[in-house]
């Protein structure tokens, strides 16, 4: 589990095929003396397992599922990536609960430079927008953000100056791909309501499923 608060902007050192997936090496300023083999690190929002460690570089293997359903397979050596180690119980939760399981790859459709923020309009894959709510949380390339507007499959996020300085989001341009993870609560609520076409939300249904008393 992660929080969507980027610890470091690392650099992809190498990417090579391994079976049906990819083996990637990433250089980071995260103190790797505090990282163990088998630990989880989110790379642009996708949870990867540390396979090897060097002084300032870790290696992880992505399965074919990860390559097929994220943008990580399109990265090239020299590109920057957002990194976050798994959250620890008891630490401050400054973002929101993020699983590191990418739900789909979105596309940046428009960017705007406002005085107080950098604005991104992103188009979500078909079928994913039903989980996105105005003023709700969404994870974009591993960064916890608040949805400020929705237009069909497109949504807007406003990125404050600190986040622009601390991440790569300010470098995104129209046409580029981003990993999206919706709020996990939305998916569980849908499951409780009986799938993607629920019969309707009622007070009794909520009570029957443990909400309220």
C-alpha positions in Angstrom: 0.0 0.0 0.0 1.2 3.5 -0.9 0.0 7.1 -0.3 0.7 8.8 -3.7 3.3 11.1 -2.2 6.4 10.9 -4.4 9.7 10.2 -2.5 12.1 10.7 -5.3 12.2 11.2 -9.1 14.5 8.4 -10.3 16.0 7.7 -13.7 15.5 4.6 -15.8 19.0 3.2 -16.4 18.1 0.2 -18.5 15.1 -1.8 -19.7 15.5 -5.2 -21.3 13.1 -8.1 -22.2 12.9 -10.9 -19.7 10.5 -13.7 -20.6 7.2 -12.1 -21.6 8.0 -9.0 -19.4 10.8 -6.6 -18.8 13.7 -6.2 -16.4 14.3 -2.5 -15.4 17.1 -0.9 -13.5 16.4 2.5 -11.8 18.8 4.9 -10.2 17.4 6.7 -7.1 18.4 9.0 -4.2 16.3 6.9 -1.9 18.7 5.4 0.6 18.8 1.8 -0.6 20.5 0.6 2.6 17.0 0.9 4.1 15.5 -1.3 1.3 15.5 -5.1 1.3 15.2 -7.6 -1.5 11.5 -8.3 -2.0 10.4 -4.8 -0.9 7.7 -3.0 -2.9 8.5 0.3 -4.7 5.9 2.1 -6.8 7.3 3.2 -10.1 5.0 5.8 -11.8 2.2 4.3 -9.7 2.8 0.6 -10.5 3.9 -1.6 -7.6 7.2 -3.4 -8.5 9.2 -5.8 -6.3 12.9 -5.2 -5.7 14.9 -8.0 -7.3 18.5 -6.7 -7.0 20.2 -3.9 -5.2 23.4 -1.9 -6.0 24.7 1.3 -4.3 22.2 3.7 -5.9 20.3 1.4 -8.3 17.6 -1.2 -7.9 16.4 -3.8 -10.4 12.8 -5.0 -10.7 11.1 -7.4 -13.1 7.7 -6.5 -14.7 5.5 -9.4 -15.8 3.6 -9.3 -19.1 0.4 -8.2 -17.3 2.2 -5.1 -15.9 3.7 -4.3 -19.3 0.4 -4.7 -21.1 -1.7 -2.6 -18.7 0.7 0.3 -17.8 2.8 2.8 -19.6 6.1 1.4 -18.1 6.8 -0.7 -21.2 7.1 2.5 -23.3 9.8 4.1 -21.1 13.3 4.5 -22.4 16.6 4.8 -20.6 17.2 8.3 -19.3 13.6 9.0 -18.6 12.5 10.1 -15.2 10.1 8.1 -13.0 8.2 8.8 -9.8 9.2 6.5 -6.9 7.6 5.7 -3.6 8.3 3.0 -1.1 5.5 1.1 0.5 3.8 2.9 3.4 4.5 1.9 7.0 1.8 1.6 9.6 1.7 4.6 11.9 3.2 7.1 9.4 1.3 10.2 8.3 -1.1 9.6 5.4 -0.8 12.8 3.4 -2.2 11.6 0.1 -4.8 8.7 -0.1 -4.7 4.9 0.0 -3.0 3.7 -3.2 -2.6 0.1 -4.0 0.0 0.4 -6.8 -2.4 -1.5 -9.1 -2.8 0.5 -12.2 -6.4 0.5 -13.5 -5.7 1.9 -16.9 -3.6 4.2 -19.0 -5.0 7.7 -19.6 -4.1 10.3 -22.2 -3.2 13.9 -21.5 -5.5 16.0 -23.7 -4.8 19.5 -22.6 -2.5 21.5 -20.3 -2.9 25.0 -18.9 -0.5 27.2 -16.9 -2.5 29.1 -14.2 -1.0 31.5 -11.7 -1.5 29.2 -8.8 -1.3 25.8 -10.4 -0.5 23.6 -13.4 -3.7 22.2 -15.0 -4.0 18.8 -16.6 -7.0 17.5 -18.5 -6.8 13.7 -18.8 -8.9 11.3 -20.7 -9.6 8.1 -18.9 -10.0 4.7 -20.7 -13.6 3.8 -21.5 -15.4 2.4 -18.5 -13.0 3.8 -15.9 -14.6 7.3 -15.6 -17.5 5.9 -13.6 -15.1 5.5 -10.7 -13.9 9.1 -10.9 -15.8 11.7 -8.8 -15.4 15.5 -8.5 -13.4 16.3 -5.4 -12.5 12.6 -5.1 -9.0 11.2 -5.2 -7.1 9.8 -8.2 -3.5 8.6 -8.6 -1.8 9.9 -11.8 1.6 8.3 -12.5 1.9 7.5 -8.8 0.9 11.0 -7.6 -2.2 11.5 -5.3 -4.3 14.3 -6.8 -7.8 15.7 -6.3 -10.3 15.7 -9.2 -11.6 19.2 -9.8 -13.9 18.8 -12.8 -15.3 16.0 -15.0 -16.5 16.2 -18.6 -17.5 12.7 -19.9 -14.4 10.5 -19.8 -12.2 13.6 -19.2 -11.2 15.0 -15.9 -9.2 18.0 -14.6 -6.6 18.1 -11.9 -4.9 21.2 -10.6 -1.3 20.7 -9.5 0.1 23.0 -6.9 3.6 24.5 -7.3 5.3 22.2 -4.8 4.0 19.1 -6.6 5.1 20.6 -10.0 8.7 21.1 -8.5 8.8 17.6 -6.9 7.4 15.5 -9.7 7.5 15.2 -13.5 3.8 16.2 -13.9 4.7 19.7 -15.0 6.6 18.3 -18.0 3.5 16.4 -19.4 2.2 17.5 -22.7 -0.9 16.7 -24.7 -0.8 13.2 -26.2 1.3 11.7 -23.5 0.2 8.6 -21.6 -0.2 8.4 -17.8 -0.9 5.5 -15.4 -4.2 5.9 -13.5 -5.4 4.3 -10.4 -8.9 5.2 -9.2 -9.9 5.3 -5.5 -10.2 1.7 -4.3 -13.3 2.5 -2.3 -15.3 3.2 -5.5 -14.5 -0.3 -6.8 -15.5 -2.0 -3.6 -18.8 0.0 -3.4 -19.6 -1.1 -7.0 -18.8 -4.7 -6.0 -21.1 -4.5 -3.0 -23.9 -3.0 -5.1 -23.8 -6.0 -7.5 -21.4 -5.1 -10.3 -21.1 -2.4 -13.0 -24.9 -2.0 -13.4 -26.2 -1.7 -9.8 -30.0 -1.7 -9.4 -29.9 1.5 -7.4 -28.6 2.8 -4.2 -31.0 2.9 -1.2 -30.7 3.4 2.5 -31.7 -0.2 3.1 -29.0 -1.5 0.7 -26.3 0.4 2.5 -27.5 -0.8 5.9 -27.6 -4.4 4.6 -24.0 -4.1 3.6 -22.7 -2.8 6.8 -22.8 1.0 6.2 -24.4 2.8 9.2 -26.3 1.2 12.0 
